[in-house]
Structure formats: structure tokens, C-alpha cells
Amino acid sequence: MTKEQPKTKSFVLRIDATTMEALEKWAADEFRSINGQLQWLIDDALRRAGRLPAKDTTSAKHDTTSAKHE
């Protein structure tokens, strides 16, 4: 039995060089890809703003990113 994967959408993002360098360093420090770091940042910001429900940590797979930044 397979679980349905969440649907994702792609888009182009223009970002200045200084911001990109800081993002690359931050992603590397957290052992994430730049894409993974951006997804985490956006998810975190949306959750903190009350725009997304909090993650259910009891049924979620092992996620090393959720506890790191709280």
C-alpha cells in the first residue's frame, strides 16, 4: 500500500546575491539543500503566523528539522 505524496508546485525565485550567499551558508549549516531550507523557512513562517496548522509530531516520520529551531 502506498501513501499519497503531497503535491508540490515549482516556481522561479529571483534573489539578490548577498541573500543567496547567506541562504546557502545557513542551509549548509543545517545540512539541508537550499530548496529544503526555503521550504522549511516558508513552512515555519506560515505556521508561526497561524496560516498553517501545526505539524502532528506523533504520526509524522522522524523529522530532524522540527525540534532544531523552536
N, C-alpha and C positions, 0 to 999 in steps of 0.2 A: 504494500500500500504506500503510495507516495503522498507527501504533503504538498499542498498547493503553495508555490513560491509567490511572495508578494510581487506585484507588478512594479516595474521601475520605468522611469522616463529619462531620456537623455536630453541635455541642452548645452548650449555653448555659454561659457562664462568668460568674460573679459576681466582681467585683474592686473593691477599695476605690478611692476617687477619687485618693488620693495615688499609689498604684501605677499606676493607669491613666495619670495625667499623666506619670509617669516613663517608662512604656512608649511613650506617644505621642511624647515627645521623642526617645527612643532610636530608634524606628522612623523618624522624620523625619531624624535624623542619618545613618541608614544608607540612606536613600532607599527604604524599604520601607513597605508598609501595616502596620497593626497586626497584621492576620491573618498576613501574611508574617513579621513579627518573631516572633510567637508560635510559628509553625511552625518557624522557624529555631532559636529557643531550646529548644524541646522536642526537636527532632532532635539538636541539639548535646549536650544533657544526656544523652539516651539513648545516643548514640554514646560519649561520654566514660565513661559508666557500664558500657559493654560490653553494652548491651541491644539495640543495632542494629549491623549490620555497617558498616564504613567505606564511604563512597561510592567507587565506581570512577571516578576522575577521568579516565581515559583514554578512556572511551566516553561519559561524560556530556556534555550540552550545556554551553556556556560558562556557568559559574555564578560570578558575582562575589561571592557570599557565602562560599564555602568558604575562600578564602585570607585573607580580611579578619581573621578572629578567631583565627587559630592561632598 
